[in-house]
Structures are given as C-alpha cells and as structure tokens.
Amino acid sequence: MTTMHVLFAVNVGLVVPWGSFQGTGPSIKLRLAAPSIARYRIDRQWRAQPKASGNGMQNHVFTARLAVSKSQEDLKVEQFSGVDLAGIETKHLRDIASEVRSIRFAQVTNELGVAGAKVFQGGQNGGWAGMMAQKALGLYEVGPFDFFYPIKPVRVGDEWQRPVLAGNESFYVPDYAKKFSGNWVTCRCRLLSIDVEKHVAKVGFTWVGRPKATIKRSVLSPEHEEAYELRATGTWTIDTRDGLPLRFEASRTVRSSRMGVVEIEQTKTSAVRLP
C-alpha cells in the first residue's frame, strides 16, 4: 500500500473526533509546510436580495500574499478592485481601494492548519475597507486560507470535521454596529481525489449552521439579536508538495431577517495560486 505524505495544517484542539474513515486507495497525510509563501488572485461575486441589501450586487477582485510559519499565517491584501453592478457604489469602491490594500491579518496555525479567527495587524479596520478584505479572506464563511486536516492519514472517501468560527466581525461605523460572539459551526471535509503523479489532492467541504449576531443600529438604540442561516459548499485543490492551495472554489448563502425583511446574500468565491 502506498502512503503519500502531504504538507498542510489546523488546530488540533478544535478538530472534532473522526467522521468516517473507510475510504479506498492510497493514503495521504495532509500537513502544512512551513515556512511557505504564495500569492493568490481571489474573485468574489456578491449578490443580495432585496437588491439594495448591504450594497450587495458587486464583483470584487483581490490579490493576496500568504506567508506561513510554524505557528502563524500572515495574510496581506496587495491589490483590490470592485464594481457595483448597479453603479451606485463603484466610486466608493475605487476610493477605498488603497485602504483595502493596506490591510493585513494574522491567524494562528499549527501543522494541521488554521487554529482561530483572523486578527487585524496594525489596528482594527472598522469600515467598508476592512469588511471587504475580511469577506474576501473568509469572514462569515470558510475562506481560501481556512484549510484544516485530520491527525491521521486519509484515503479517498474519508471524512473529517471541526468547528469554524461563523463570524469574527466586530466593527463600529457611524450609526451601526454588529458583533458575532463565538458562533462555531461544524465544517465537514471529504477527500475527493488524489493524483500522485501531479502531486495534487482535492478536498470538498460543507458548512451549515445558524449563528447569531448582536445588532446595535445606533449609539442610542438598544441591542437586539438576529439569527442567520449559513450554507456553504466548496473545494480546495492542494499542492501535495508544500500543502498550500492551488485553487479554491466556494458558494455560500446567508439568510437573515432584519426588521421583518428577509435578506438573502449569495457569494461565489474562487482563488487561484499565482506563479
């Protein structure tokens, strides 16, 4: 039996005991190689109903740099551009582009992958620029760099899972504040394929949950709680030689009810590792 060792990572303390380990074929031990550096292009389509909800009819393009050490991954947005399909926010997106490019995050890792929420480096950015960057890199969802692996080797068809923080947003802008407080939603992964000759493995994931957020509409208004329904599916295509993603594809739906109005937000995110 062939055992293939892959380099990749996640928080051992957060890994939920095994799901199903009855796969077939060669086994693969997913681990993160450190130190590693890679750059990615991220394309994000953001759609919302009602149409004006959250200014959410936009397309965004990012490039980001990922630097992985033995205990931390650092993410830096290098480029950002955005287009509002309705035309209303396009100028605003241009105006905040330089601010988005200055944003950096850190996230704790170990040899099994990411181990906690993203943390701003150099100060919290509470405005639209910070939110754009967080959403592209994984806010409210499993993002391109939120990969995680089981402790034991896996074969095609094997599954594993762990909790992922449903939201790490805590920002304040004029007349509006929102905070997710430790809502962990289980993310389930499955090894879909291994290509030994091309040094590639493909991992699929599903993520469904109902986190809650505390909303404060203004400085003087009382806080109230809103429930969200999150659904997401996607895949990581992994370079088994260094454990970093070659490609990430995901679709996500967020359903919420605000002041009697049901809002549905849908996003499609793809990330490709650059040469």
C-alpha positions as CSV (number, residue, x, y, z in Angstrom):
1,M,0.0,0.0,0.0
2,T,1.3,3.4,-1.0
3,T,1.4,6.2,1.6
4,M,1.8,9.7,0.2
5,H,2.8,12.5,2.6
6,V,1.3,15.9,2.0
7,L,2.3,19.1,3.7
8,F,-0.6,21.1,5.2
9,A,-2.4,22.4,8.6
10,V,-5.3,23.2,11.6
11,N,-5.9,23.5,15.3
12,V,-5.7,20.0,16.9
13,G,-7.7,21.3,19.8
14,L,-10.6,22.2,17.5
15,V,-10.7,19.0,15.5
16,V,-13.8,17.0,16.2
17,P,-13.2,13.2,16.5
18,W,-13.3,11.4,13.2
19,G,-16.3,11.2,11.0
20,S,-15.9,8.3,8.6
21,F,-12.6,6.7,7.8
22,Q,-13.5,3.9,5.4
23,G,-12.0,5.3,2.2
24,T,-10.1,3.4,-0.5
25,G,-6.8,3.6,-2.4
26,P,-3.6,5.1,-1.3
27,S,-3.5,7.1,2.0
28,I,-2.4,10.7,2.3
29,K,-1.1,12.6,5.4
30,L,-2.1,16.2,5.0
31,R,0.3,18.6,6.6
32,L,1.3,22.2,6.2
33,A,4.9,23.0,5.2
34,A,6.5,25.9,7.0
35,P,7.9,28.3,6.1
36,S,5.9,28.8,2.8
37,I,4.9,31.9,0.8
38,A,2.4,32.1,-2.0
39,R,0.3,34.7,-3.8
40,Y,-3.3,34.3,-4.9
41,R,-5.9,36.0,-7.1
42,I,-9.3,36.0,-5.5
43,D,-12.5,36.7,-7.4
44,R,-15.7,37.2,-5.5
45,Q,-19.3,37.7,-6.7
46,W,-21.6,39.2,-4.1
47,R,-25.4,39.2,-4.7
48,A,-28.2,40.1,-2.3
49,Q,-31.9,40.3,-2.2
50,P,-33.6,42.8,-1.8
51,K,-31.4,44.3,-4.4
52,A,-30.1,47.2,-2.3
53,S,-29.4,45.0,0.7
54,G,-25.9,45.7,2.1
55,N,-24.9,47.2,-1.3
56,G,-24.5,43.6,-2.2
57,M,-24.6,43.5,-6.0
58,Q,-20.9,43.7,-6.6
59,N,-17.9,41.9,-8.1
60,H,-14.5,42.1,-6.4
61,V,-11.0,41.1,-7.4
62,F,-8.1,40.8,-4.9
63,T,-4.6,39.6,-4.9
64,A,-3.3,38.5,-1.6
65,R,0.0,37.2,-0.2
66,L,0.0,34.3,2.2
67,A,3.1,33.7,4.4
68,V,3.0,30.6,6.6
69,S,5.3,30.0,9.6
70,K,5.2,27.1,12.1
71,S,2.7,28.9,14.3
72,Q,1.0,31.6,12.2
73,E,-0.2,32.5,8.8
74,D,0.0,36.2,7.7
75,L,-2.3,37.5,5.0
76,K,-1.8,40.8,3.2
77,V,-4.1,42.3,0.6
78,E,-1.9,43.5,-2.2
79,Q,-4.5,44.7,-4.8
80,F,-8.2,45.3,-4.8
81,S,-10.8,46.5,-7.3
82,G,-14.5,46.4,-7.2
83,V,-17.5,47.1,-9.4
84,D,-21.1,47.7,-8.2
85,L,-23.4,46.3,-10.9
86,A,-26.0,49.0,-10.1
87,G,-23.3,51.7,-10.4
88,I,-24.1,53.3,-7.1
89,E,-21.1,52.2,-5.1
90,T,-18.4,51.9,-7.9
91,K,-16.8,55.3,-7.0
92,H,-16.8,54.3,-3.3
93,L,-15.1,51.0,-4.1
94,R,-12.4,53.0,-6.0
95,D,-12.0,55.4,-3.2
96,I,-11.4,52.7,-0.6
97,A,-9.0,50.6,-2.8
98,S,-5.8,52.0,-1.3
99,E,-7.2,51.4,2.2
100,V,-8.1,47.8,1.4
101,R,-4.5,47.3,0.1
102,S,-3.0,48.3,3.4
103,I,-4.9,45.6,5.4
104,R,-3.1,42.7,7.0
105,F,-4.4,39.8,9.1
106,A,-2.7,37.1,11.2
107,Q,-4.2,33.7,12.0
108,V,-2.7,31.1,14.4
109,T,-1.7,27.8,12.7
110,N,-0.1,24.5,13.6
111,E,0.9,21.5,11.4
112,L,-2.8,20.7,10.9
113,G,-3.9,24.1,9.6
114,V,-5.6,27.3,10.8
115,A,-6.5,27.4,14.5
116,G,-8.5,30.5,15.2
117,A,-10.2,33.7,13.9
118,K,-8.4,36.3,11.8
119,V,-6.9,39.2,13.7
120,F,-6.1,42.6,12.2
121,Q,-2.5,43.6,12.2
122,G,-1.8,47.2,12.8
123,G,-5.2,48.1,14.2
124,Q,-8.8,47.1,13.6
125,N,-10.3,48.5,10.4
126,G,-14.0,49.0,11.2
127,G,-15.2,50.5,7.9
128,W,-16.1,49.1,4.5
129,A,-12.5,48.6,3.5
130,G,-11.9,46.2,6.4
131,M,-15.2,44.4,5.8
132,M,-14.3,43.9,2.1
133,A,-11.0,42.4,3.0
134,Q,-12.4,40.2,5.7
135,K,-15.2,38.9,3.4
136,A,-12.7,38.0,0.6
137,L,-10.4,36.2,3.0
138,G,-13.0,34.3,4.9
139,L,-15.4,36.4,7.1
140,Y,-18.7,34.6,7.7
141,E,-17.5,31.6,5.8
142,V,-14.9,29.0,5.1
143,G,-12.4,31.1,3.1
144,P,-9.5,30.1,0.7
145,F,-7.0,30.0,3.6
146,D,-9.1,28.3,6.3
147,F,-7.9,24.8,5.4
148,F,-7.6,22.2,8.0
149,Y,-6.6,18.5,8.2
150,P,-7.1,15.4,10.4
151,I,-4.3,14.0,12.5
152,K,-4.3,10.6,10.8
153,P,-3.7,9.7,7.1
154,V,-6.8,9.6,4.9
155,R,-7.9,7.9,1.7
156,V,-10.4,9.0,-1.0
157,G,-13.8,9.0,0.6
158,D,-12.7,9.6,4.1
159,E,-14.2,12.5,6.0
160,W,-13.2,14.7,8.9
161,Q,-14.6,17.8,10.6
162,R,-14.0,20.6,13.0
163,P,-15.8,23.9,14.2
164,V,-15.1,27.0,12.2
165,L,-16.0,30.5,13.6
166,A,-19.0,31.7,11.7
167,G,-18.1,35.4,12.1
168,N,-15.2,37.3,13.6
169,E,-16.5,40.7,12.7
170,S,-16.7,43.3,15.4
171,F,-16.7,46.7,14.0
172,Y,-18.3,50.1,14.6
173,V,-19.1,52.6,12.0
174,P,-21.5,55.6,12.3
175,D,-25.0,54.5,13.4
176,Y,-24.3,50.8,13.0
177,A,-22.6,48.1,14.9
178,K,-22.7,44.3,14.7
179,K,-20.9,41.6,16.6
180,F,-20.7,37.9,16.3
181,S,-19.7,36.4,19.6
182,G,-18.1,33.0,19.3
183,N,-20.5,31.2,17.0
184,W,-18.8,28.0,15.9
185,V,-20.3,26.0,13.1
186,T,-19.1,22.5,12.1
187,C,-17.3,22.2,8.8
188,R,-17.2,18.7,7.3
189,C,-14.5,17.8,4.8
190,R,-14.1,14.8,2.5
191,L,-11.1,13.7,0.4
192,L,-12.4,13.6,-3.1
193,S,-9.3,12.6,-5.1
194,I,-5.5,12.1,-5.1
195,D,-3.3,12.4,-8.2
196,V,0.1,11.0,-7.2
197,E,1.9,11.9,-10.4
198,K,0.6,15.6,-10.4
199,H,1.1,16.0,-6.6
200,V,-2.5,17.1,-6.2
201,A,-5.3,16.3,-3.8
202,K,-8.8,17.6,-3.8
203,V,-10.8,18.2,-0.6
204,G,-14.5,19.1,-0.6
205,F,-16.4,20.8,2.3
206,T,-19.9,21.6,3.5
207,W,-20.8,24.1,6.2
208,V,-24.3,24.6,7.6
209,G,-25.3,26.5,10.7
210,R,-27.4,29.1,12.4
211,P,-25.2,31.6,14.2
212,K,-26.5,34.7,16.0
213,A,-25.3,38.3,15.9
214,T,-25.9,41.2,18.3
215,I,-27.1,44.3,16.4
216,K,-26.9,47.9,17.5
217,R,-28.4,50.3,15.0
218,S,-27.1,53.4,16.6
219,V,-25.3,54.7,19.7
220,L,-28.6,55.2,21.5
221,S,-30.6,52.3,20.2
222,P,-30.9,49.1,22.2
223,E,-29.1,45.9,21.2
224,H,-31.1,43.1,19.7
225,E,-30.2,39.6,18.4
226,E,-30.6,38.4,14.8
227,A,-30.3,34.8,13.7
228,Y,-28.5,33.9,10.5
229,E,-28.7,30.7,8.4
230,L,-25.4,29.9,6.7
231,R,-24.9,27.3,3.9
232,A,-21.7,26.8,2.0
233,T,-20.0,24.2,-0.1
234,G,-16.7,24.2,-1.9
235,T,-13.4,22.6,-2.7
236,W,-9.7,23.0,-2.1
237,T,-7.2,21.7,-4.7
238,I,-4.0,21.2,-2.8
239,D,-0.4,21.0,-4.0
240,T,0.8,18.0,-2.0
241,R,4.5,19.1,-2.2
242,D,4.0,22.1,0.0
243,G,0.5,21.8,1.3
244,L,-0.8,25.2,0.0
245,P,-4.0,25.5,-2.0
246,L,-3.6,25.7,-5.8
247,R,-7.3,26.5,-6.2
248,F,-10.3,27.2,-4.0
249,E,-14.0,27.3,-5.2
250,A,-16.9,28.0,-2.9
251,S,-20.6,29.1,-2.9
252,R,-22.3,30.4,0.1
253,T,-25.8,31.6,1.1
254,V,-26.7,33.7,4.1
255,R,-30.3,34.1,5.0
256,S,-31.4,36.6,7.7
257,S,-34.4,38.5,8.8
258,R,-34.0,42.2,9.7
259,M,-36.9,44.3,11.0
260,G,-39.3,41.9,9.3
261,V,-37.5,41.9,5.9
262,V,-35.9,38.7,4.8
263,E,-32.4,39.2,3.3
264,I,-30.6,36.6,1.2
265,E,-27.0,37.1,0.4
266,Q,-25.2,34.8,-2.0
267,T,-21.5,34.8,-2.8
268,K,-19.2,32.8,-5.1
269,T,-15.5,32.9,-4.3
270,S,-12.6,31.5,-6.3
271,A,-9.0,31.7,-5.5
272,V,-6.1,30.7,-7.8
273,R,-2.4,30.4,-6.7
274,L,-0.3,32.7,-8.9
275,P,3.0,31.6,-10.5
